[in-house]
Amino acid sequence: MTRQKRKHPLRWLLYTFLSLAALGWSAPLLLAVYASLRPYDETARLGYFSLPESLTLDYYTQAWTQAELPKYYLNTLIIVIPGVILTLLLASFAAFTIARLRIPGRKTLLIVFTAGNLLPPQVLITPLYTMYTWIELPEWMSSSHSLYDSYLGLILIHVGFQFGFCTFVMANFMATIPEEINEAALVDGASVWRRYWQLTLPLCRPVIAALSTLQFTWMYNDFLWALVLMSSGDKLPVTSALNNLRGQFFTDYNLLAAGSILVALPTLIIFQLLHKQFVAGLTLGATKG
């Protein structure tokens, strides 16, 4: 009992620290929500850290129409959904090969996948831009007749940069699955595809859910590659739609805050839908052994 009482002050200190950290991380979002509900002339007169005289949702309606968010949401989904599916599918192939098949050099291959994530993407902007303009595509795939300024180009760049990380995570998870399961299936005459699709992949649902949440968030929030590898304004993802809310001589930052909340809303919804699987995927192996 005495030992448990001694732990209480440290536990309260930990709770206080975590609460302050959570408040610090959520403060910008809360301030943006608060600003988006107030008229700009009111915050310009009283300041952002002041009590409101009036609250309204007009900015959200204005941001939805002025930024043309439905069109840009569709552009983002065209890029993100195939990107996430392809990344996880290809990464699961590679991870299964590394973790379950006795191929020579598999550990070296995993190190190469991991090392690829250490390369800053900014250093590849110039060579990738040049390469994209050289690779030809039919007109029905790209109006520029090249990989540049095409949805396929953005999908491939996201798959290429996220493939190594997903392979590393999934290979380490598959390595924790008891080898006896794979050996029993092998004795029963199961093919490599059946061992992958019907045996291993269903056991990877927690890590797939965690990676799906991360990959959707990272690809959805990307702004750099769309800015570099696309030129048509009507093809840009939703992160660039906020530029439509900026005036040439004046910017209403409360309107911009409302637009930012609408742009961030899908990632919050996805996290809420998958947060249990996401936390389960992150805590896998925490109590193992």
C-alpha positions in Angstrom: 0.0 0.0 0.0 2.8 2.4 0.9 4.6 1.7 -2.4 1.4 2.4 -4.3 0.9 5.7 -2.5 4.4 6.7 -3.4 3.6 6.2 -7.1 0.7 8.6 -7.0 2.7 11.9 -7.2 4.7 10.6 -10.1 1.6 9.4 -11.8 -0.1 12.8 -11.4 3.0 14.5 -12.7 2.9 12.2 -15.8 -0.8 12.9 -16.4 -0.2 16.7 -16.1 2.7 16.6 -18.6 0.7 14.5 -21.1 -2.3 16.8 -20.7 -0.1 19.9 -21.3 1.5 18.2 -24.3 -1.9 17.3 -25.8 -3.1 20.8 -25.3 0.0 22.2 -26.9 -0.5 20.0 -30.0 -4.2 20.8 -30.3 -3.9 24.5 -29.6 -3.3 25.6 -33.2 -6.3 23.5 -34.4 -8.5 24.9 -31.6 -7.4 28.5 -32.5 -8.1 27.9 -36.2 -11.6 26.6 -35.3 -12.2 29.6 -33.1 -11.0 32.1 -35.7 -13.1 30.5 -38.4 -16.3 31.2 -36.4 -15.6 34.9 -36.0 -15.9 37.8 -38.5 -12.5 39.1 -39.6 -13.3 42.7 -38.8 -14.0 41.6 -35.2 -10.7 39.8 -34.7 -8.9 42.7 -36.4 -10.4 45.1 -33.9 -10.3 43.0 -30.8 -7.5 40.4 -31.6 -7.7 36.7 -32.0 -7.3 36.1 -28.2 -10.5 37.8 -27.2 -14.1 37.0 -26.3 -16.3 36.8 -29.4 -19.1 39.2 -30.0 -20.7 36.9 -32.6 -20.2 33.4 -34.0 -21.1 32.3 -37.5 -20.7 29.4 -39.9 -20.7 31.7 -43.0 -17.0 31.3 -43.5 -17.4 27.5 -44.0 -20.0 28.0 -46.7 -17.9 30.6 -48.4 -14.7 28.5 -48.3 -16.6 25.5 -49.7 -17.8 27.3 -52.7 -14.9 29.8 -53.3 -12.1 27.2 -53.0 -14.1 24.7 -55.1 -13.4 22.1 -52.5 -15.6 19.3 -54.0 -13.5 19.3 -57.2 -10.2 19.2 -55.3 -11.4 16.5 -52.9 -12.1 14.3 -56.0 -8.6 15.1 -57.4 -7.1 14.0 -54.0 -9.1 10.8 -53.9 -8.0 9.9 -57.4 -4.4 10.2 -56.2 -4.6 8.9 -52.6 -6.8 5.8 -52.8 -4.8 4.0 -55.6 -1.6 5.2 -54.0 -2.5 3.7 -50.6 -3.7 0.4 -52.1 -0.7 0.0 -54.4 1.8 0.8 -51.7 0.3 -1.6 -49.2 -0.1 -4.4 -51.8 3.4 -4.1 -53.2 4.9 -3.7 -49.7 3.0 -6.8 -48.5 4.5 -8.8 -51.4 8.0 -7.7 -50.6 7.5 -8.2 -46.8 6.2 -11.7 -47.3 9.1 -12.6 -49.5 11.6 -11.2 -46.9 9.9 -12.6 -43.8 8.6 -16.0 -45.1 10.7 -17.1 -48.0 14.3 -18.2 -47.5 15.9 -16.1 -50.3 19.5 -15.1 -50.2 20.3 -11.5 -49.1 16.9 -10.8 -47.7 18.3 -8.9 -44.7 20.4 -6.8 -47.0 17.3 -6.1 -49.1 15.4 -5.0 -46.0 18.3 -2.6 -45.1 18.2 -1.2 -48.6 14.4 -0.5 -48.2 15.0 1.2 -44.9 18.0 3.2 -46.2 15.9 4.6 -49.0 13.7 6.4 -46.5 16.7 8.3 -45.2 17.1 10.2 -48.5 15.5 13.6 -48.4 12.9 13.8 -51.2 13.9 17.4 -51.9 17.2 16.4 -53.4 15.4 14.4 -56.1 13.2 17.3 -57.4 15.3 18.2 -60.4 16.1 14.7 -61.7 12.5 13.5 -61.1 11.1 16.6 -62.9 13.4 15.9 -65.9 12.6 12.2 -66.0 8.9 12.8 -65.8 9.0 15.1 -68.8 10.9 12.4 -70.8 8.6 9.5 -70.1 5.8 9.5 -72.7 2.2 8.5 -72.0 -0.8 8.3 -74.4 -3.1 11.2 -74.5 -5.9 9.5 -72.6 -3.6 9.1 -69.6 -2.0 12.5 -69.7 -2.9 15.7 -71.6 0.8 16.6 -71.6 1.7 13.3 -73.3 4.2 12.6 -70.6 4.3 11.4 -67.0 4.6 15.1 -66.0 1.3 16.7 -65.1 -0.6 13.4 -64.7 -2.3 11.6 -61.8 -0.3 8.5 -62.6 2.9 10.5 -62.0 1.8 11.6 -58.5 0.6 8.1 -57.6 3.9 6.5 -58.6 6.0 9.0 -56.7 3.9 8.4 -53.5 4.2 4.6 -54.0 7.9 4.9 -54.6 8.7 6.9 -51.5 6.4 5.1 -49.1 7.1 1.5 -50.3 10.3 1.1 -48.3 8.8 2.2 -45.0 5.7 0.0 -45.4 7.9 -3.0 -46.4 10.1 -2.5 -43.3 7.1 -2.3 -40.9 5.2 -5.3 -42.5 8.3 -7.5 -42.7 9.0 -7.0 -39.0 5.4 -7.8 -38.1 5.3 -10.9 -40.3 8.5 -12.1 -38.7 6.6 -12.2 -35.3 4.0 -14.7 -36.7 4.9 -18.2 -35.5 6.8 -20.1 -38.1 4.9 -23.2 -37.3 1.8 -21.8 -39.0 3.7 -21.4 -42.2 5.3 -24.9 -41.9 2.0 -26.5 -41.3 0.5 -24.9 -44.4 3.6 -26.0 -46.4 3.1 -29.6 -45.2 -0.5 -29.5 -46.3 0.6 -28.5 -49.8 -0.4 -24.8 -49.7 1.2 -22.8 -52.5 3.1 -19.6 -52.0 0.2 -17.5 -53.0 -2.2 -19.3 -50.7 0.2 -18.9 -47.8 0.4 -15.2 -48.5 -3.2 -14.4 -49.3 -5.2 -16.8 -47.1 -2.8 -17.3 -44.2 -0.4 -14.4 -43.6 -2.3 -11.4 -44.9 -5.4 -11.9 -42.6 -3.1 -12.0 -39.6 -1.7 -8.6 -40.7 -4.9 -6.7 -40.4 -3.8 -4.5 -37.4 -0.6 -3.4 -39.1 -2.4 -2.9 -42.4 -4.9 -0.7 -40.7 -2.2 1.3 -38.9 -0.2 1.8 -42.2 -3.4 2.7 -44.1 -4.1 5.5 -41.7 -0.5 6.8 -41.9 -0.3 6.5 -45.6 -3.6 8.2 -46.2 -2.6 11.1 -44.0 0.8 11.5 -45.6 -0.4 11.3 -49.2 -3.4 13.4 -48.5 -1.4 16.2 -46.9 1.3 16.2 -49.6 1.8 19.6 -51.3 5.4 19.4 -52.5 5.1 16.8 -55.2 1.9 18.2 -56.6 3.5 21.6 -56.9 6.6 20.2 -58.6 5.1 17.5 -60.9 1.8 19.1 -61.9 1.0 22.3 -63.8 -2.7 22.1 -64.5 -4.6 23.9 -61.8 -7.7 21.7 -62.3 -5.7 18.6 -61.4 -4.1 19.8 -58.2 -5.0 18.1 -54.9 -7.1 19.7 -52.1 -4.0 21.0 -50.2 -3.5 23.5 -53.0 -7.1 24.6 -53.0 -6.4 27.0 -50.1 -4.6 29.3 -52.6 -8.0 30.1 -54.0 -8.9 31.8 -50.7 -6.0 34.2 -50.9 -6.6 37.5 -52.5 -4.2 39.5 -54.5 -4.1 42.5 -52.1 -5.9 41.1 -49.0 -6.3 37.8 -47.3 -9.1 37.0 -44.9 -7.3 34.7 -42.5 -10.5 33.7 -40.8 -11.8 32.5 -44.1 -8.5 30.7 -44.7 -8.9 29.1 -41.3 -12.3 27.8 -42.2 -10.9 26.4 -45.4 -8.0 24.7 -43.6 -10.5 23.0 -41.2 -12.5 21.7 -44.2 -9.3 20.4 -45.9 -8.2 18.7 -42.7 -11.6 17.1 -42.0 -11.2 13.9 -44.0 -8.0 12.9 -42.2 -9.7 13.4 -38.9 -12.6 11.3 -40.0 -10.3 8.5 -41.3 -8.4 8.5 -38.0 -11.7 8.3 -36.0 -12.9 5.4 -38.1 -9.6 3.5 -37.7 -8.2 4.7 -34.5 -8.7 1.4 -32.6 -6.9 -0.5 -35.3 -4.3 2.2 -35.5 -3.5 2.0 -31.8 -3.5 -1.8 -31.9 -1.0 -1.7 -34.8 1.3 0.7 -33.0 1.2 -1.4 -29.7 1.8 -4.7 -31.4 4.5 -6.6 -29.5 4.6 -4.1 -26.7 3.8 -6.8 -24.2 5.3 -9.7 -26.1 7.7 -11.9 -24.2 
